[in-house]
Amino acid sequence: MTHETSEHYLFPSIQMNGTHPAQPDMILKRHIRPALERMGVQKIIGWHSCRHGLANMPWQKGLGIKPAQELLRHANSRITLDIHQQSVSQEKRTPQNLAFKGL
């Protein structure tokens, strides 16, 4: 299958005229990190940080652990609980919500 237009990719590369996907590191460097910087977040954020955030969101919304396990594609919920689940205080939740709104 050939990829002749940007419609073939969720994040097409502008430099490659949509014939290749954008590189994940470039998305972090050009879009996500500058947005976080504008919001005053000084910590360096990577894709794994996003994964931890994704693991915590269903739990915070009272949906339980199963949706997080399925989103992260873990074999069982114990892995999700042991590795990714963290207690999130209101002190952490406020800047986290600002970050997601800013993106």
Buried (B, 14 or more C-beta within 10 A) or exposed (E): EEBEEBEBBEEBBEEBEBBEBBBEEEBBEEEBBEBBEEEEBEEEBEEEBEBEBEBBBBBBEEEEBEBBBEBBEBEEBEBBBEEBBEEBEEEEEEEBEBBEEEE
